[in-house]
Amino acid sequence: MGYWYLAIAIGAEVIATLALKASDGFSHSTSSTVCVIGYAVAFYFLSLVLKTVPVGIAYAIWAGMGIVLIASISAVIYKQIPDAPAIIGMVLILAGVLVINVFSKTVSH
């Protein structure tokens, strides 16, 4: 169940971060509200994840997937296209998450 909660936490964090950009410095109430609620949901579910998944593993997956998803969605929505070094870095982040999940003995599925 921990990894399902982690997926929810990642999704909520991505939504909250995109809403943070849209809030324009918390000057738009709807986007600001979505941001605050999204982060609250993200941290709540991350706290549930930490009952069963080691904190280092959970945080690596949460942060890594958040970075890649936010950058990908921002490229489409906000036309913030990452350059080649940024793309290479994100590929390395994804590779790290994959290595953790496939080879680490601290991950229990």
MMTF fields as JSON, N, C-alpha, C and O atoms, coordinates in Angstrom:
{
  "mmtfVersion": "1.0.0",
  "mmtfProducer": "UNKNOWN",
  "numBonds": 435,
  "numAtoms": 436,
  "numGroups": 109,
  "numChains": 1,
  "numModels": 1,
  "chainsPerModel": [1],
  "groupsPerChain": [109],
  "chainIdList": ["A"],
  "bondAtomList": [4, 2, 8, 6, 12, 10, 16, 14, 20, 18, 24, 22, 28, 26, 32, 30, 36, 34, 40, 38, 44, 42, 48, 46, 52, 50, 56, 54, 60, 58, 64, 62, 68, 66, 72, 70, 76, 74, 80, 78, 84, 82, 88, 86, 92, 90, 96, 94, 100, 98, 104, 102, 108, 106, 112, 110, 116, 114, 120, 118, 124, 122, 128, 126, 132, 130, 136, 134, 140, 138, 144, 142, 148, 146, 152, 150, 156, 154, 160, 158, 164, 162, 168, 166, 172, 170, 176, 174, 180, 178, 184, 182, 188, 186, 192, 190, 196, 194, 200, 198, 204, 202, 208, 206, 212, 210, 216, 214, 220, 218, 224, 222, 228, 226, 232, 230, 236, 234, 240, 238, 244, 242, 248, 246, 252, 250, 256, 254, 260, 258, 264, 262, 268, 266, 272, 270, 276, 274, 280, 278, 284, 282, 288, 286, 292, 290, 296, 294, 300, 298, 304, 302, 308, 306, 312, 310, 316, 314, 320, 318, 324, 322, 328, 326, 332, 330, 336, 334, 340, 338, 344, 342, 348, 346, 352, 350, 356, 354, 360, 358, 364, 362, 368, 366, 372, 370, 376, 374, 380, 378, 384, 382, 388, 386, 392, 390, 396, 394, 400, 398, 404, 402, 408, 406, 412, 410, 416, 414, 420, 418, 424, 422, 428, 426, 432, 430],
  "bondOrderList": [1, 1, 1, 1, 1, 1, 1, 1, 1, 1, 1, 1, 1, 1, 1, 1, 1, 1, 1, 1, 1, 1, 1, 1, 1, 1, 1, 1, 1, 1, 1, 1, 1, 1, 1, 1, 1, 1, 1, 1, 1, 1, 1, 1, 1, 1, 1, 1, 1, 1, 1, 1, 1, 1, 1, 1, 1, 1, 1, 1, 1, 1, 1, 1, 1, 1, 1, 1, 1, 1, 1, 1, 1, 1, 1, 1, 1, 1, 1, 1, 1, 1, 1, 1, 1, 1, 1, 1, 1, 1, 1, 1, 1, 1, 1, 1, 1, 1, 1, 1, 1, 1, 1, 1, 1, 1, 1, 1],
  "groupList": [{"groupName": "MET", "atomNameList": ["N", "CA", "C", "O"], "elementList": ["N", "C", "C", "O"], "formalChargeList": [0, 0, 0, 0], "bondAtomList": [1, 0, 2, 1, 3, 2], "bondOrderList": [1, 1, 2], "singleLetterCode": "M", "chemCompType": "L-PEPTIDE LINKING"}, {"groupName": "GLY", "atomNameList": ["N", "CA", "C", "O"], "elementList": ["N", "C", "C", "O"], "formalChargeList": [0, 0, 0, 0], "bondAtomList": [1, 0, 2, 1, 3, 2], "bondOrderList": [1, 1, 2], "singleLetterCode": "G", "chemCompType": "PEPTIDE LINKING"}, {"groupName": "TYR", "atomNameList": ["N", "CA", "C", "O"], "elementList": ["N", "C", "C", "O"], "formalChargeList": [0, 0, 0, 0], "bondAtomList": [1, 0, 2, 1, 3, 2], "bondOrderList": [1, 1, 2], "singleLetterCode": "Y", "chemCompType": "L-PEPTIDE LINKING"}, {"groupName": "TRP", "atomNameList": ["N", "CA", "C", "O"], "elementList": ["N", "C", "C", "O"], "formalChargeList": [0, 0, 0, 0], "bondAtomList": [1, 0, 2, 1, 3, 2], "bondOrderList": [1, 1, 2], "singleLetterCode": "W", "chemCompType": "L-PEPTIDE LINKING"}, {"groupName": "LEU", "atomNameList": ["N", "CA", "C", "O"], "elementList": ["N", "C", "C", "O"], "formalChargeList": [0, 0, 0, 0], "bondAtomList": [1, 0, 2, 1, 3, 2], "bondOrderList": [1, 1, 2], "singleLetterCode": "L", "chemCompType": "L-PEPTIDE LINKING"}, {"groupName": "ALA", "atomNameList": ["N", "CA", "C", "O"], "elementList": ["N", "C", "C", "O"], "formalChargeList": [0, 0, 0, 0], "bondAtomList": [1, 0, 2, 1, 3, 2], "bondOrderList": [1, 1, 2], "singleLetterCode": "A", "chemCompType": "L-PEPTIDE LINKING"}, {"groupName": "ILE", "atomNameList": ["N", "CA", "C", "O"], "elementList": ["N", "C", "C", "O"], "formalChargeList": [0, 0, 0, 0], "bondAtomList": [1, 0, 2, 1, 3, 2], "bondOrderList": [1, 1, 2], "singleLetterCode": "I", "chemCompType": "L-PEPTIDE LINKING"}, {"groupName": "GLU", "atomNameList": ["N", "CA", "C", "O"], "elementList": ["N", "C", "C", "O"], "formalChargeList": [0, 0, 0, 0], "bondAtomList": [1, 0, 2, 1, 3, 2], "bondOrderList": [1, 1, 2], "singleLetterCode": "E", "chemCompType": "L-PEPTIDE LINKING"}, {"groupName": "VAL", "atomNameList": ["N", "CA", "C", "O"], "elementList": ["N", "C", "C", "O"], "formalChargeList": [0, 0, 0, 0], "bondAtomList": [1, 0, 2, 1, 3, 2], "bondOrderList": [1, 1, 2], "singleLetterCode": "V", "chemCompType": "L-PEPTIDE LINKING"}, {"groupName": "THR", "atomNameList": ["N", "CA", "C", "O"], "elementList": ["N", "C", "C", "O"], "formalChargeList": [0, 0, 0, 0], "bondAtomList": [1, 0, 2, 1, 3, 2], "bondOrderList": [1, 1, 2], "singleLetterCode": "T", "chemCompType": "L-PEPTIDE LINKING"}, {"groupName": "LYS", "atomNameList": ["N", "CA", "C", "O"], "elementList": ["N", "C", "C", "O"], "formalChargeList": [0, 0, 0, 0], "bondAtomList": [1, 0, 2, 1, 3, 2], "bondOrderList": [1, 1, 2], "singleLetterCode": "K", "chemCompType": "L-PEPTIDE LINKING"}, {"groupName": "SER", "atomNameList": ["N", "CA", "C", "O"], "elementList": ["N", "C", "C", "O"], "formalChargeList": [0, 0, 0, 0], "bondAtomList": [1, 0, 2, 1, 3, 2], "bondOrderList": [1, 1, 2], "singleLetterCode": "S", "chemCompType": "L-PEPTIDE LINKING"}, {"groupName": "ASP", "atomNameList": ["N", "CA", "C", "O"], "elementList": ["N", "C", "C", "O"], "formalChargeList": [0, 0, 0, 0], "bondAtomList": [1, 0, 2, 1, 3, 2], "bondOrderList": [1, 1, 2], "singleLetterCode": "D", "chemCompType": "L-PEPTIDE LINKING"}, {"groupName": "PHE", "atomNameList": ["N", "CA", "C", "O"], "elementList": ["N", "C", "C", "O"], "formalChargeList": [0, 0, 0, 0], "bondAtomList": [1, 0, 2, 1, 3, 2], "bondOrderList": [1, 1, 2], "singleLetterCode": "F", "chemCompType": "L-PEPTIDE LINKING"}, {"groupName": "HIS", "atomNameList": ["N", "CA", "C", "O"], "elementList": ["N", "C", "C", "O"], "formalChargeList": [0, 0, 0, 0], "bondAtomList": [1, 0, 2, 1, 3, 2], "bondOrderList": [1, 1, 2], "singleLetterCode": "H", "chemCompType": "L-PEPTIDE LINKING"}, {"groupName": "CYS", "atomNameList": ["N", "CA", "C", "O"], "elementList": ["N", "C", "C", "O"], "formalChargeList": [0, 0, 0, 0], "bondAtomList": [1, 0, 2, 1, 3, 2], "bondOrderList": [1, 1, 2], "singleLetterCode": "C", "chemCompType": "L-PEPTIDE LINKING"}, {"groupName": "PRO", "atomNameList": ["N", "CA", "C", "O"], "elementList": ["N", "C", "C", "O"], "formalChargeList": [0, 0, 0, 0], "bondAtomList": [1, 0, 2, 1, 3, 2], "bondOrderList": [1, 1, 2], "singleLetterCode": "P", "chemCompType": "L-PEPTIDE LINKING"}, {"groupName": "GLN", "atomNameList": ["N", "CA", "C", "O"], "elementList": ["N", "C", "C", "O"], "formalChargeList": [0, 0, 0, 0], "bondAtomList": [1, 0, 2, 1, 3, 2], "bondOrderList": [1, 1, 2], "singleLetterCode": "Q", "chemCompType": "L-PEPTIDE LINKING"}, {"groupName": "ASN", "atomNameList": ["N", "CA", "C", "O"], "elementList": ["N", "C", "C", "O"], "formalChargeList": [0, 0, 0, 0], "bondAtomList": [1, 0, 2, 1, 3, 2], "bondOrderList": [1, 1, 2], "singleLetterCode": "N", "chemCompType": "L-PEPTIDE LINKING"}],
  "groupTypeList": [0, 1, 2, 3, 2, 4, 5, 6, 5, 6, 1, 5, 7, 8, 6, 5, 9, 4, 5, 4, 10, 5, 11, 12, 1, 13, 11, 14, 11, 9, 11, 11, 9, 8, 15, 8, 6, 1, 2, 5, 8, 5, 13, 2, 13, 4, 11, 4, 8, 4, 10, 9, 8, 16, 8, 1, 6, 5, 2, 5, 6, 3, 5, 1, 0, 1, 6, 8, 4, 6, 5, 11, 6, 11, 5, 8, 6, 2, 10, 17, 6, 16, 12, 5, 16, 5, 6, 6, 1, 0, 8, 4, 6, 4, 5, 1, 8, 4, 8, 6, 18, 8, 13, 11, 10, 9, 8, 11, 14],
  "groupIdList": [1, 2, 3, 4, 5, 6, 7, 8, 9, 10, 11, 12, 13, 14, 15, 16, 17, 18, 19, 20, 21, 22, 23, 24, 25, 26, 27, 28, 29, 30, 31, 32, 33, 34, 35, 36, 37, 38, 39, 40, 41, 42, 43, 44, 45, 46, 47, 48, 49, 50, 51, 52, 53, 54, 55, 56, 57, 58, 59, 60, 61, 62, 63, 64, 65, 66, 67, 68, 69, 70, 71, 72, 73, 74, 75, 76, 77, 78, 79, 80, 81, 82, 83, 84, 85, 86, 87, 88, 89, 90, 91, 92, 93, 94, 95, 96, 97, 98, 99, 100, 101, 102, 103, 104, 105, 106, 107, 108, 109],
  "secStructList": [7, 2, 2, 2, 2, 2, 2, 2, 2, 2, 2, 2, 2, 2, 2, 2, 2, 2, 2, 2, 2, 2, 6, 6, 6, 6, 6, 1, 2, 2, 2, 2, 2, 2, 2, 2, 2, 2, 2, 2, 2, 2, 2, 2, 2, 2, 2, 2, 2, 6, 6, 6, 1, 7, 2, 2, 2, 2, 2, 2, 2, 2, 2, 2, 2, 2, 2, 2, 2, 2, 2, 2, 2, 2, 2, 2, 2, 1, 7, 7, 7, 7, 7, 2, 2, 2, 2, 2, 2, 2, 2, 2, 2, 2, 2, 2, 2, 2, 2, 2, 2, 2, 2, 7, 6, 6, 7, 7, 7],
  "xCoordList": [0.825, 0.0, 0.86, 0.433, 2.092, 2.969, 3.264, 3.332, 3.443, 3.766, 2.561, 2.721, 1.374, 0.166, 0.069, -0.253, 0.346, 0.357, 1.443, 1.258, 2.562, 3.641, 3.211, 3.527, 2.505, 2.006, 1.047, 1.092, 0.185, -0.738, 0.045, -0.26, 1.051, 1.872, 2.587, 2.655, 3.11, 3.792, 2.801, 3.088, 1.644, 0.632, 0.187, 0.057, -0.045, -0.473, 0.617, 0.334, 1.865, 2.985, 3.143, 3.424, 2.969, 3.059, 1.951, 2.204, 0.74, -0.385, -0.142, -0.378, 0.329, 0.568, 1.656, 1.529, 2.712, 3.798, 3.368, 3.738, 2.602, 2.077, 1.11, 1.083, 0.326, -0.574, 0.217, -0.209, 1.351, 2.205, 2.665, 2.667, 3.052, 3.436, 2.246, 2.372, 1.097, -0.108, -0.601, -1.283, -0.265, -0.752, -0.11, -0.607, 1.001, 1.689, 1.988, 1.563, 2.733, 3.098, 1.93, 1.82, 1.065, -0.133, -1.071, -1.755, -1.099, -2.004, -3.318, -4.22, -3.432, -4.675, -5.204, -4.543, -6.385, -6.892, -7.145, -6.847, -7.674, -7.973, -6.691, -6.596, -5.713, -4.442, -3.73, -3.12, -3.805, -3.163, -3.796, -3.097, -5.116, -5.83, -5.466, -5.217, -5.435, -5.043, -3.624, -3.338, -2.743, -1.356, -1.275, -0.631, -1.914, -1.84, -2.464, -1.894, -3.626, -4.282, -3.441, -3.305, -2.883, -2.061, -0.846, -0.523, -0.16, 1.001, 0.588, 1.294, -0.541, -1.023, -1.314, -0.942, -1.974, -2.272, -0.966, -0.812, -0.031, 1.24, 1.983, 2.461, 2.08, 2.816, 2.062, 2.682, 0.74, -0.023, 0.259, 0.569, 0.147, 0.369, 1.832, 2.128, 2.75, 4.152, 4.379, 5.187, 3.674, 3.814, 3.308, 3.859, 2.261, 1.771, 2.772, 2.956, 3.415, 4.421, 5.547, 6.044, 5.939, 7.098, 6.859, 7.79, 5.617, 5.348, 5.9, 6.211, 6.023, 6.421, 7.638, 8.252, 7.99, 9.106, 10.192, 9.88, 11.458, 12.525, 12.515, 12.261, 12.791, 12.671, 13.57, 13.143, 14.78, 15.684, 15.176, 15.279, 14.631, 14.085, 12.837, 12.699, 11.934, 10.684, 10.978, 10.386, 11.892, 12.182, 12.873, 12.593, 13.761, 14.431, 13.426, 13.508, 12.489, 11.475, 10.547, 10.242, 10.095, 9.159, 9.778, 9.16, 10.983, 11.636, 11.995, 11.764, 12.56, 12.973, 11.816, 11.884, 10.764, 9.605, 8.933, 8.447, 8.905, 8.329, 9.075, 8.46, 10.408, 11.225, 10.92, 10.668, 10.944, 10.742, 9.333, 9.16, 8.333, 6.949, 6.682, 6.046, 7.151, 6.928, 7.632, 7.056, 8.863, 9.584, 8.884, 8.794, 8.394, 7.713, 6.403, 6.12, 5.62, 4.33, 4.541, 3.799, 5.544, 5.835, 6.259, 5.987, 6.922, 7.311, 6.078, 6.083, 5.021, 3.794, 2.945, 2.522, 2.7, 1.778, 2.4, 1.786, 3.619, 4.242, 5.309, 5.963, 5.482, 6.477, 7.886, 8.699, 8.173, 9.499, 10.253, 10.313, 10.828, 11.463, 12.867, 13.698, 13.13, 14.475, 15.499, 15.188, 16.722, 17.792, 18.39, 17.993, 19.357, 19.935, 20.545, 20.302, 21.332, 21.871, 20.775, 20.912, 19.699, 18.595, 17.927, 17.582, 17.751, 17.137, 18.038, 17.562, 19.339, 20.28, 20.214, 20.202, 20.17, 20.071, 18.811, 18.85, 17.686, 16.435, 16.453, 15.882, 17.094, 17.243, 18.068, 17.763, 19.11, 19.922, 19.12, 19.281, 18.258, 17.379, 16.464, 16.328, 15.839, 14.968, 15.751, 15.255, 16.972, 17.806, 18.099, 18.106, 18.34, 18.583, 17.379, 17.514, 16.198, 14.972, 14.784, 14.395, 15.056, 14.941, 15.929, 15.559, 17.166, 18.183, 17.765, 17.889, 17.27, 16.818, 15.723, 15.771, 14.744, 13.603, 13.943, 13.361, 14.863, 15.168, 16.244, 16.137, 17.273, 18.434, 18.616, 19.327, 17.997, 18.232, 17.542, 16.386, 18.258, 17.683, 16.834, 16.124, 16.904, 16.102, 14.675, 13.817, 14.409, 13.069, 12.335, 12.82, 11.172, 10.363, 9.056, 8.339, 8.767, 7.556, 6.467, 5.369],
  "yCoordList": [-1.204, 0.0, 1.256, 2.309, 1.138, 2.291, 2.935, 4.161, 2.117, 2.681, 3.32, 4.228, 2.866, 3.559, 4.927, 5.917, 4.982, 6.274, 7.185, 8.398, 6.599, 7.392, 7.985, 9.138, 7.22, 7.737, 8.904, 9.895, 8.789, 9.886, 11.108, 12.232, 10.89, 11.993, 12.699, 13.928, 11.938, 12.525, 13.321, 14.449, 12.735, 13.435, 14.735, 15.757, 14.699, 15.904, 16.962, 18.153, 16.526, 17.477, 18.123, 19.318, 17.36, 17.904, 18.925, 20.016, 18.577, 19.513, 20.78, 21.886, 20.62, 21.778, 22.68, 23.904, 22.099, 22.905, 23.638, 24.794, 22.985, 23.663, 24.778, 25.832, 24.549, 25.589, 26.745, 27.897, 26.449, 27.497, 28.454, 29.67, 27.906, 28.748, 29.575, 30.772, 28.931, 29.626, 30.678, 31.624, 30.523, 31.466, 32.838, 33.812, 32.92, 34.2, 34.897, 36.026, 34.187, 34.76, 34.835, 35.787, 33.846, 33.765, 34.957, 35.393, 35.475, 36.594, 36.134, 36.946, 34.86, 34.296, 33.282, 32.288, 33.541, 32.746, 31.276, 30.395, 30.999, 29.61, 28.785, 27.704, 29.294, 28.578, 28.462, 27.434, 29.5, 29.467, 28.409, 27.703, 28.297, 27.294, 25.888, 25.011, 25.668, 24.364, 24.025, 22.879, 25.008, 24.806, 24.35, 23.345, 25.069, 24.749, 23.379, 22.57, 23.127, 21.831, 20.704, 19.637, 20.942, 19.925, 19.542, 18.361, 20.552, 20.232, 19.522, 18.628, 19.911, 19.237, 17.764, 16.888, 17.496, 16.117, 15.362, 14.218, 16.003, 15.352, 14.944, 13.815, 15.849, 15.53, 14.527, 13.715, 14.581, 13.589, 12.187, 11.27, 12.032, 10.702, 10.291, 9.105, 11.247, 10.903, 10.393, 9.489, 10.964, 10.483, 9.051, 8.272, 8.693, 7.313, 6.364, 5.23, 6.847, 6.04, 5.664, 4.538, 6.618, 6.404, 5.368, 4.998, 4.896, 3.8, 2.477, 1.582, 2.35, 1.068, 1.138, 0.111, 2.33, 2.491, 3.314, 4.322, 2.913, 3.707, 5.152, 5.401, 6.088, 7.508, 7.899, 8.666, 7.402, 7.754, 7.288, 8.007, 6.093, 5.538, 6.304, 6.691, 6.523, 7.237, 8.642, 9.089, 9.331, 10.701, 10.745, 11.635, 9.81, 9.773, 9.584, 10.253, 8.678, 8.428, 9.627, 10.07, 10.155, 11.292, 12.506, 13.118, 12.847, 14.027, 13.817, 14.694, 12.654, 12.389, 12.392, 13.022, 11.691, 11.647, 13.019, 13.413, 13.738, 15.087, 16.003, 16.734, 15.969, 16.8, 16.506, 17.42, 15.247, 14.866, 15.204, 15.746, 14.898, 15.185, 16.683, 17.133, 17.453, 18.896, 19.521, 20.365, 19.113, 19.657, 19.283, 20.106, 18.061, 17.613, 18.366, 18.832, 18.478, 19.172, 20.664, 21.284, 21.25, 22.672, 22.973, 24.057, 22.017, 22.207, 22.355, 23.128, 21.613, 21.671, 22.889, 23.648, 23.069, 24.123, 25.515, 26.443, 25.653, 26.98, 27.229, 28.272, 26.277, 26.388, 26.605, 27.296, 26.006, 26.07, 24.811, 23.834, 24.858, 23.695, 23.513, 24.417, 22.356, 22.126, 21.944, 21.398, 22.406, 22.219, 20.82, 20.041, 20.523, 19.17, 18.757, 17.634, 19.618, 19.187, 18.893, 17.966, 19.67, 19.42, 18.078, 17.33, 17.783, 16.504, 15.341, 14.33, 15.491, 14.439, 14.232, 13.096, 15.324, 15.225, 14.506, 13.68, 14.813, 14.149, 12.67, 11.848, 12.324, 10.91, 10.19, 9.055, 10.854, 10.252, 10.103, 9.118, 11.074, 10.961, 9.751, 8.957, 9.61, 8.452, 7.155, 6.17, 7.151, 5.947, 5.625, 4.458, 6.65, 6.43, 5.84, 4.923, 6.361, 5.821, 4.369, 3.529, 4.076, 2.707, 1.774, 0.672, 2.205, 1.393, 1.117, -0.006, 2.151, 1.97, 0.904, 0.002, 1.021, 0.109, -1.314, -2.269, -1.465, -2.794, -3.5, -4.703, -2.783, -3.43, -3.239, -4.021, -2.229, -1.967, -3.016, -3.373, -3.487, -4.451, -3.764, -4.431, -2.416, -1.69, -1.469, -1.064, -1.728, -1.563, -2.892, -3.917, -2.866, -4.081, -3.811, -2.857, -4.666, -4.472, -5.409, -5.401],
  "zCoordList": [0.0, 0.0, 0.0, -0.473, 0.541, 0.639, -0.699, -0.796, -1.743, -3.047, -3.722, -4.538, -3.397, -3.881, -3.226, -3.884, -1.931, -1.235, -1.797, -1.892, -2.163, -2.738, -4.08, -4.375, -4.88, -6.154, -5.931, -6.66, -4.928, -4.6, -4.134, -4.532, -3.295, -2.803, -3.951, -3.98, -4.882, -6.038, -6.888, -7.287, -7.164, -7.955, -7.308, -7.982, -6.007, -5.292, -5.297, -5.43, -5.151, -5.154, -6.524, -6.615, -7.574, -8.934, -9.164, -9.676, -8.79, -8.941, -8.13, -8.615, -6.897, -6.039, -6.606, -6.561, -7.132, -7.678, -8.945, -9.148, -9.781, -10.967, -10.571, -11.206, -9.533, -9.034, -8.424, -8.507, -7.818, -7.249, -8.348, -8.158, -9.487, -10.632, -11.097, -11.355, -11.2, -11.666, -10.677, -11.07, -9.402, -8.388, -8.508, -7.942, -9.247, -9.467, -8.145, -7.9, -7.304, -6.007, -5.044, -4.271, -5.085, -4.248, -4.47, -3.544, -5.685, -5.974, -6.613, -6.816, -6.926, -7.465, -6.453, -6.152, -5.94, -4.817, -5.175, -4.368, -6.339, -6.692, -6.795, -6.214, -7.531, -7.672, -6.332, -6.037, -5.531, -4.209, -3.321, -2.595, -3.378, -2.585, -3.045, -2.218, -4.352, -4.889, -4.442, -4.096, -4.447, -4.028, -2.575, -2.276, -1.689, -0.259, 0.024, 0.756, -0.555, -0.343, -0.953, -0.355, -2.134, -2.791, -1.978, -1.853, -1.413, -0.583, 0.705, 1.173, 1.275, 2.486, 2.194, 2.975, 1.08, 0.679, 0.423, 0.85, -0.273, -0.591, 0.678, 0.781, 1.636, 2.854, 3.732, 4.42, 3.709, 4.471, 3.931, 4.691, 2.618, 2.044, 2.132, 2.279, 2.044, 2.241, 3.662, 3.876, 4.628, 6.009, 6.142, 6.921, 5.388, 5.406, 4.749, 5.192, 3.686, 2.989, 3.951, 3.933, 4.787, 5.66, 6.751, 7.467, 6.887, 7.821, 7.305, 8.091, 5.969, 5.393, 4.475, 4.186, 4.017, 3.082, 3.769, 4.403, 3.66, 4.269, 3.762, 2.583, 4.652, 4.323, 3.151, 2.288, 3.1, 2.012, 0.664, -0.33, 0.632, -0.608, -1.021, -2.181, -0.082, -0.382, -0.895, -1.877, -0.228, -0.629, -1.987, -2.789, -2.254, -3.555, -4.688, -5.719, -4.491, -5.519, -5.638, -6.746, -4.507, -4.493, -5.175, -6.046, -4.784, -5.345, -6.812, -7.645, -7.124, -8.495, -9.474, -10.529, -9.12, -10.015, -10.094, -11.154, -8.981, -8.997, -9.943, -10.72, -9.884, -10.763, -12.228, -13.014, -12.582, -13.977, -14.443, -15.535, -13.644, -14.046, -14.142, -15.095, -13.181, -13.216, -14.417, -15.104, -14.67, -15.824, -17.133, -18.045, -17.228, -18.448, -18.667, -19.771, -17.621, -17.744, -17.964, -18.725, -17.307, -17.487, -18.921, -19.438, -19.56, -20.958, -21.838, -22.796, -21.513, -22.303, -21.927, -22.799, -20.639, -20.193, -20.288, -20.816, -19.775, -19.669, -20.731, -20.726, -21.639, -22.707, -22.158, -22.772, -20.985, -20.379, -20.78, -20.033, -21.978, -22.572, -21.968, -22.056, -21.359, -20.808, -21.926, -22.984, -21.677, -22.656, -22.512, -21.646, -23.385, -23.407, -22.066, -21.624, -21.394, -20.099, -19.069, -18.271, -19.082, -18.149, -18.453, -17.538, -19.72, -20.104, -19.696, -19.18, -19.931, -19.53, -18.015, -17.54, -17.266, -15.814, -15.377, -14.465, -16.022, -15.662, -16.031, -15.314, -17.13, -17.49, -16.424, -16.055, -15.934, -14.867, -13.58, -12.859, -13.288, -12.111, -12.255, -11.324, -13.419, -13.656, -13.551, -13.004, -14.072, -13.971, -12.508, -12.116, -11.709, -10.284, -9.582, -8.772, -9.889, -9.292, -9.718, -8.907, -10.969, -11.467, -10.76, -10.356, -10.612, -9.93, -8.487, -7.998, -7.815, -6.433, -6.367, -5.532, -7.253, -7.198, -7.628, -7.114, -8.549, -9.068, -8.245, -8.004, -7.81, -7.225, -5.725, -5.094, -5.143, -3.728, -2.843, -3.068, -1.858, -0.918, 0.15, 0.902, 0.22, 1.214, 0.734, 1.518, -0.534, -1.09, -0.992, -1.471, -0.372, -0.317, -1.05, -0.75, -2.008, -2.821, -2.358, -2.914]
}
